[in-house]
Amino acid sequence: MKISTSLNSWIVEQRRHLHKNPELSHFETKTKIYIEERLNELNIYTYSITGKDIVGVIEGAHPGKTVAIRSDMDALPILEETGLSFSSDNSGIMHACGHDGHMAILLGIAKVLVENKDKIYGKIHLLFQHAEEEVPGGAVEIVEANGLQDIDAIFGYHLWEPIPTGIIGVREGATMAGVDRFSIKILGRGGHGSMPETTIDPTLVISHIITQLHTIVSRSIKAIDHAVISIGELSAGSNYNVIPDTAFASGTVRYFNKDISLLIHKRVEEIVDGVCKSFGAKYELEYLHGDPPLMNDKDLTLSIKQTSTRLFGAERVIDIDPILGGEDFAYYSHEIPASFTFIGIGKENSFGHHHPKFDIDEDMLSVGVELFTTGVLQYLKNHIHETEEALS
């Protein structure tokens, strides 16, 4: 469905308002109220699953399946440096990942769909989800609250800077990585830097551990399996000639297979325990299994790929490689058929996600609206026979 100039202006207006008023994960109170008001203005019935999210429901004129389209709502604890006229009014909080655009797209979808109920075979839930950026986040809370109980399938999307603007990225199967995190505290015995033999040096212990952790992917996991282990935090001591009592490190693990996550967890424990025993040190280890891998359903993804090709041309639709970034939409994909699509916004010299100068290409908002209104309507229409069989 082509997006009119006036509707496009309205969508951009929504994005700019939301960008100017960002809120952190689990605290999207004013954002939720704003979204609910816009949906109610369109005479769309709304409800909340957890009290933090907001869902709009559009019933079609014909019986059919029930599908959901999801947008995230939260911003990040980043001081904005874009210089935009609609920069954040909340100092130290910024929509630096595109969630403002995601909400604007879903509001645009709402506006189109509510005017085309006669073309809807079934029911569409517009899910504005809280806390995508946090672990645990909004998706797992919605799943645990049985928020998907009556949903047959769910669609999601991300405005994506790594893909050139105007390009639609799709993938079947494992699409975004599962995300684990761990922290290690080494309990040694400090002393003077000139007499290391009287100490149990935690800096030496943590160094050996980090070196061995980086062998897990290359030596404990098959080369055909994808995984990454990265240390993001390291601290010890406060003086150049004092060996400290403790050292600390934390890191992240990315994977596409839960068995790999369990194997890495086991190897981390074995390495930390073994190295500490060899030096006579003690340790505290915390390993958190976070969001699972995002698995795109073949049928749903093929449907979106075909719609993208029909609307924008085959040259603007690409099959992408797996992405080692995480996304809590993954929880939905382990409950019901799900598909997550990437809408390219990358330009030369553009800033990446979570950067203080990150900005989106507003021209792609209408592309997102056109893609998912057309795609979801087509998907529902393609599955009319399943509803007819269920009713017969």
Secondary structure as the mmCIF struct_conf table of DSSP 4:
data_model
#
loop_
_struct_conf.conf_type_id
_struct_conf.id
_struct_conf.beg_label_comp_id
_struct_conf.beg_label_asym_id
_struct_conf.beg_label_seq_id
_struct_conf.end_label_comp_id
_struct_conf.end_label_asym_id
_struct_conf.end_label_seq_id
HELX_LH_PP_P HELX_LH_PP_P1 LYS A 2 SER A 4
HELX_RH_AL_P HELX_RH_AL_P1 THR A 5 LYS A 20
BEND BEND1 ASN A 21 ASN A 21
STRN STRN1 LEU A 24 LEU A 24
TURN_TY1_P TURN_TY1_P1 SER A 25 HIS A 26
HELX_RH_AL_P HELX_RH_AL_P2 THR A 29 GLU A 41
TURN_TY1_P TURN_TY1_P2 LEU A 42 ASN A 43
STRN STRN2 TYR A 45 TYR A 47
BEND BEND2 ILE A 49 LYS A 52
STRN STRN3 ILE A 54 GLU A 59
BEND BEND3 ALA A 61 ALA A 61
STRN STRN4 HIS A 62 ASP A 72
STRN STRN5 ALA A 75 LEU A 76
BEND BEND4 PRO A 77 PRO A 77
TURN_TY1_P TURN_TY1_P3 SER A 85 PHE A 86
BEND BEND5 ASP A 89 ASN A 90
TURN_TY1_P TURN_TY1_P4 SER A 91 GLY A 92
STRN STRN6 MET A 94 MET A 94
BEND BEND6 CYS A 97 GLY A 98
HELX_RH_AL_P HELX_RH_AL_P3 HIS A 99 VAL A 114
TURN_TY1_P TURN_TY1_P5 GLU A 115 GLU A 115
HELX_RH_3T_P HELX_RH_3T_P1 LYS A 117 LYS A 119
STRN STRN7 TYR A 121 GLN A 129
BEND BEND7 HIS A 130 HIS A 130
BEND BEND8 GLU A 132 PRO A 136
HELX_RH_AL_P HELX_RH_AL_P4 GLY A 138 GLU A 144
TURN_TY1_P TURN_TY1_P6 ALA A 145 ASP A 150
BEND BEND9 ASP A 152 ASP A 152
STRN STRN8 ALA A 153 PRO A 164
TURN_TY1_P TURN_TY1_P7 THR A 165 GLY A 166
STRN STRN9 ILE A 168 VAL A 170
BEND BEND10 GLU A 172 GLU A 172
STRN STRN10 GLY A 173 MET A 176
STRN STRN11 GLY A 178 LEU A 187
STRN STRN12 ARG A 189 ARG A 189
STRN STRN13 GLY A 191 HIS A 192
TURN_TY1_P TURN_TY1_P8 GLY A 193 SER A 194
HELX_RH_3T_P HELX_RH_3T_P2 PRO A 196 THR A 198
BEND BEND11 THR A 199 THR A 199
STRN STRN14 ILE A 200 ILE A 200
HELX_RH_AL_P HELX_RH_AL_P5 PRO A 202 LEU A 213
TURN_TY1_P TURN_TY1_P9 HIS A 214 THR A 215
HELX_RH_AL_P HELX_RH_AL_P6 ILE A 216 ARG A 219
TURN_TY1_P TURN_TY1_P10 SER A 220 SER A 220
BEND BEND12 ILE A 221 ILE A 221
TURN_TY1_P TURN_TY1_P11 ALA A 223 ILE A 224
BEND BEND13 ASP A 225 ASP A 225
STRN STRN15 ALA A 227 ALA A 236
BEND BEND14 SER A 238 ASN A 239
TURN_TY1_P TURN_TY1_P12 TYR A 240 ASN A 241
STRN STRN16 VAL A 242 ILE A 243
BEND BEND15 ASP A 245 ASP A 245
STRN STRN17 THR A 246 TYR A 255
BEND BEND16 PHE A 256 ASN A 257
HELX_RH_AL_P HELX_RH_AL_P7 LYS A 258 PHE A 279
TURN_TY1_P TURN_TY1_P13 GLY A 280 GLY A 280
STRN STRN18 LYS A 282 HIS A 289
BEND BEND17 ASP A 291 ASP A 291
HELX_LH_PP_P HELX_LH_PP_P2 PRO A 292 PRO A 293
STRN STRN19 LEU A 294 ASN A 296
HELX_RH_AL_P HELX_RH_AL_P8 LYS A 298 PHE A 312
HELX_RH_3T_P HELX_RH_3T_P3 ALA A 314 ARG A 316
STRN STRN20 VAL A 317 ASP A 319
HELX_LH_PP_P HELX_LH_PP_P3 ILE A 320 PRO A 322
STRN STRN21 ILE A 323 ILE A 323
BEND BEND18 GLY A 325 GLY A 325
TURN_TY1_P TURN_TY1_P14 ASP A 328 PHE A 329
HELX_RH_AL_P HELX_RH_AL_P9 ALA A 330 SER A 333
TURN_TY1_P TURN_TY1_P15 HIS A 334 GLU A 335
BEND BEND19 ILE A 336 ILE A 336
STRN STRN22 ALA A 338 GLY A 346
TURN_TY1_P TURN_TY1_P16 GLU A 348 ASN A 349
HELX_LH_PP_P HELX_LH_PP_P4 SER A 350 GLY A 352
TURN_TY1_P TURN_TY1_P17 HIS A 353 HIS A 354
TURN_TY1_P TURN_TY1_P18 PRO A 356 LYS A 357
TURN_TY1_P TURN_TY1_P19 GLU A 362 GLU A 362
HELX_RH_AL_P HELX_RH_AL_P10 ASP A 363 ASN A 382
TURN_TY1_P TURN_TY1_P20 HIS A 383 HIS A 383
HELX_RH_AL_P HELX_RH_AL_P11 ILE A 384 LEU A 391
#
